[in-house]
């Protein structure tokens, strides 16, 4: 499947995806383009309200890796800006909610994870070509209890 573009239709799908996912316990829309999907809930940096987005991810042990591609748009997605303001969030995978702390992968770790993400979903390479920004590779580590 080719890389998607950000359109009004895609914005609508991104808005309803979390509801469908959560309502079905992840049975519907629990994977996209061969990758598993999680729900990431962050605290809005401007409003303080909880914001949830469905994102494809790479499982890495207890951690999850998400890509802040925003379909190759020139700006970062709001969920990544929210995590930069407050890295504490939750992820939901098939009905299981886990507290996480986000960090941006850097150096060799970033390059390795980026290559794995592109191998899993080639659209990420297209998104990188569409933008001048470096697309963040974000590791969501389980929070200490």
N, C-alpha and C positions, 0 to 999 in steps of 0.2 A: 504494500500500500504506500503511495507517495506521501511525503510530508504534507501536513495540513497547513492551511493559511488561517490566520485569525480573521474571522468574518462574523457577522451578526448571528448566523446560524451556529457557528462554533461557540460563540459566547453563550448562547442559549443552552447548548448541549453541556458546556462546562458548568453552568448554573444548576441544571437538573441532575447531572450525573451523581453528585453526592447523595441526593435524596433516593434515587433508584438503587444505588449501591447499598445504602444503609437499610432501606426498606426490605431488600432481598437478602440481607446478611452477606452481601458480596457475591451471591450466586449470579446476579445479573450485573454486567459491566465490571466484573471482578478481574478481568484481564482485557488488554487492548493491544493489538498489534503484536501478540505473542508475549507481552510482558504483564506481570501482575500489577494490580492497581491497589493503592491505599488511599485512605482519606486522611489528609493532613489538616489539623485544626490549629490555627495560630491566633494570637491576640492582635487585633488591628492596631497598627502603630498610631493612627490618628483618632480612632473612635474608642479603642479599648474593647470593642466587641469581638466575640469569637467568629472567626472566618474559616470555613471549611472548603477545601478543594480536593478533587480526585486527581491523583497523579500516578503515572506509571513509575515503577521503581525496580531497582536491582536489589535483591536480598544479599546481604553480606554478613553472615553469622547472625548476631542479634540486631545488627544495624540494618538500615535501609538507605539506599542511595537514590536521590532524586535529582533531576536535571532542570535547572531554571531557564529553559529554552524560550518560553513564551512564544513558540512558533516562529522564532527568529526575529521578533519585534526588536526595535532599537532600545527599548527600555526593559528593565527587569520586571518579572511578574510581582504583583502585590504580595503574594505569600512569601517571597524571598525577602522583600523589603521589611515585611513584618518580622521575619526571623532575624534579620540583622538588628532590629530594634530590641527584640526579646527572643533569644534562641530557644526558650522553653515552649514546647508544643505537645500535641498528642497525635498519634497515628492510630488509625483503626484498620485492621486487616481481618476481613471475614468475621466481623463482630467482636474481635478482641482489641481492646483499647490499651495503648501503652504510652506512658509519658516518655518524651524524648528531649534531647538537647541537640540543636543543630550546629554544625560547623561546616565551613567551606573547605573542601579538599584542596590542597595546594601541592605544587611540585610534582614529584614522581607519583604520589598517590593520586593526584588529580588526573595525570596523563593516563595512568593505568585504568582508573575508573571510567574516564571519558571513552577510551578505546572499547571497554566492555559495553558501555551504553550504546555506542555506535554499532557495535557488532550485534547487539540485541535488537536495536531499532535504528535502521539506517537514516531515518528522517532527521535525527539529531545532527548529522553531518550537513544536511541541507539547511537546517536552521542556522548553523554556524556560518554558512556561506552567505546567508541573508542579512547578517548583522555585523557591525564593527565591534561590538562589545564581546568580551570573553564570557561565554556562557558558564555560570557557576555550576559546579558539581557539588551537591550538598549531601553530607553524611548526617543521618538522623540516628544518633546513638541513644540507647536506652538510658533514661535518667537514673541516677543513683536513688535507691529507695530511702 
